[in-house]
Amino acid sequence: MPRLLLATFVVSIFGANLAAQSPAPTSPAQAGPKMAAQPTLSPSAMPTIEELVDSLGPADLQAFMTLLKANFTDPDAITDTELSRATVEGLLVRLPRGITLLAAKESVPGPASFYSEVIGGRTGYVRLGTLNNTNLQALDKALSGFAAKKVNDLIVDLRASSATTDFSLAAEFAKRFCPKGKPIFTVRKPTGHQDRVFSSDREPAFRGLVMVLADSDTSGVSEAITAALRFYNKALVIGQPTAGRAADYSDLPLPNGKALRLAVAEIISPEGRSLFPEGVKPDLPVEMSLSEKRQIFQSSTEKGMGPFIYETGRPHMSEAALLAGTNPELEAAEAAQQRRGRLSEKPPPHDPVLQRALDVVTSLEVYQRH
């Protein structure tokens, strides 16, 4: 069965589970005595400052500045320098992903290591880390090992993928999963419509089911890889929206030693959509603390990801539970935990994003067998 249909099935399963846990809407008969309608303010009755400013046309803006300069009680507050500072401050607020004012040269964080394992004896897991040549070689070695073990399901974790300015190297990571001869992403400059297209020139190293984990730490070219895997591999993206920084940035020096970091080109996905500044939205949203995720990643190099996948006392979901939209094992475990009076204990770190991906893999396997 095509993977897209399987993915639709999985999304419908989890959607149905969430709906089953939500309270049913109250019917008019259950709502009690009919009350008089209370007047409510429409959203347009209380516009935000941004909405008010956006509603001003060129003539309004010119009149605003003329009236301000002629009538404001403190002329020193509206000098040309102060107006320029206000303009810069406003642009930094309105275009947070496009421009940044750097006080000094930023320290470059250390490289994040590549990590891989086979979870449950059947699902491959790779965390790409920093997109550099060392980690690319580690990825090739891991994919070769998965092929030898006949691993058909792969979770690509892009939640710790440090961005790189080497677009060719970033494309090399994506080539391991994307079809030969197809564009992976395009770097487009608005001036002169200059496009740099990065395509795959090799056969993919993995052809099985792919899941992608992403969140706000998924930034730059990692967002482009996320979009390419979803487009070509029908991969489900699980987690949170990406950073929205899929762009090529230049640091332009200012006279006083500070610098203006400016997005000078945007990254375009294979289907022709700009990834800047909206980023990639997940197919299955799952909340998780960034600090807890980073703690788990640091500990996993010694303990593996296994201890952080399922909550304490939570058994794996059975096939019957997946099909029925319930989990009696979990309910029984929670009841037993309450009887032991241990709910007040701080639970160990838990990765619900990876857990959801593994639940999806299990669901697809169950669906294929029935």
HUMOWO-V670074 format. One record per backbone hydrogen bond with DSSP energy under -1.0 kcal/mol. NH is the residue of the N-H (numbers start at 1). CO is the residue of the C=O. If there is no record, write none. Layout:
nh->NH co->CO
nh->NH co->CO
//
This chain:
nh->6 co->2
nh->7 co->3
nh->8 co->4
nh->9 co->5
nh->10 co->6
nh->11 co->7
nh->12 co->8
nh->13 co->9
nh->14 co->10
nh->15 co->11
nh->16 co->12
nh->17 co->13
nh->18 co->14
nh->19 co->15
nh->20 co->16
nh->21 co->17
nh->45 co->42
nh->46 co->43
nh->52 co->48
nh->53 co->49
nh->54 co->50
nh->55 co->51
nh->56 co->53
nh->61 co->57
nh->62 co->58
nh->63 co->59
nh->64 co->60
nh->65 co->61
nh->66 co->62
nh->67 co->63
nh->68 co->64
nh->69 co->65
nh->70 co->66
nh->71 co->67
nh->72 co->68
nh->77 co->74
nh->78 co->75
nh->83 co->79
nh->84 co->80
nh->85 co->81
nh->86 co->82
nh->87 co->83
nh->88 co->84
nh->89 co->85
nh->90 co->86
nh->91 co->87
nh->92 co->88
nh->93 co->89
nh->94 co->90
nh->95 co->91
nh->99 co->95
nh->100 co->261
nh->102 co->259
nh->115 co->127
nh->117 co->125
nh->119 co->123
nh->122 co->119
nh->123 co->119
nh->124 co->153
nh->125 co->117
nh->126 co->155
nh->127 co->115
nh->128 co->157
nh->130 co->112
nh->131 co->162
nh->132 co->130
nh->136 co->132
nh->137 co->133
nh->138 co->134
nh->139 co->135
nh->140 co->136
nh->141 co->137
nh->142 co->138
nh->143 co->139
nh->144 co->140
nh->145 co->141
nh->146 co->142
nh->147 co->143
nh->148 co->144
nh->149 co->145
nh->150 co->147
nh->151 co->146
nh->154 co->209
nh->155 co->124
nh->156 co->211
nh->157 co->126
nh->158 co->213
nh->167 co->165
nh->170 co->166
nh->171 co->167
nh->172 co->168
nh->173 co->169
nh->174 co->170
nh->175 co->171
nh->177 co->174
nh->178 co->174
nh->181 co->200
nh->182 co->179
nh->184 co->198
nh->185 co->198
nh->186 co->268
nh->187 co->196
nh->188 co->266
nh->189 co->194
nh->196 co->187
nh->198 co->185
nh->200 co->182
nh->205 co->176
nh->206 co->176
nh->209 co->152
nh->211 co->154
nh->212 co->236
nh->213 co->156
nh->214 co->238
nh->218 co->215
nh->222 co->219
nh->223 co->220
nh->225 co->221
nh->226 co->222
nh->227 co->223
nh->228 co->224
nh->229 co->225
nh->230 co->226
nh->231 co->227
nh->232 co->228
nh->233 co->229
nh->235 co->229
nh->238 co->212
nh->239 co->284
nh->240 co->214
nh->242 co->280
nh->243 co->218
nh->247 co->245
nh->248 co->265
nh->250 co->262
nh->252 co->260
nh->254 co->258
nh->257 co->254
nh->259 co->102
nh->260 co->252
nh->261 co->100
nh->262 co->250
nh->263 co->98
nh->264 co->248
nh->265 co->248
nh->266 co->188
nh->267 co->246
nh->268 co->186
nh->269 co->273
nh->272 co->269
nh->275 co->267
nh->279 co->275
nh->283 co->237
nh->284 co->237
nh->286 co->239
nh->293 co->289
nh->294 co->290
nh->295 co->291
nh->296 co->292
nh->297 co->293
nh->298 co->294
nh->299 co->295
nh->300 co->296
nh->302 co->299
nh->303 co->299
nh->304 co->300
nh->308 co->305
nh->309 co->306
nh->314 co->311
nh->322 co->318
nh->323 co->319
nh->324 co->320
nh->325 co->321
nh->326 co->321
nh->331 co->327
nh->332 co->328
nh->333 co->329
nh->334 co->330
nh->335 co->331
nh->336 co->332
nh->337 co->333
nh->338 co->334
nh->339 co->335
nh->340 co->336
nh->341 co->338
nh->342 co->337
nh->345 co->342
nh->351 co->308
nh->355 co->351
nh->356 co->352
nh->357 co->353
nh->358 co->354
nh->359 co->355
nh->360 co->356
nh->361 co->357
nh->362 co->358
nh->363 co->359
nh->364 co->360
nh->365 co->361
nh->366 co->362
nh->367 co->363
nh->368 co->364
nh->369 co->365
nh->370 co->366
//
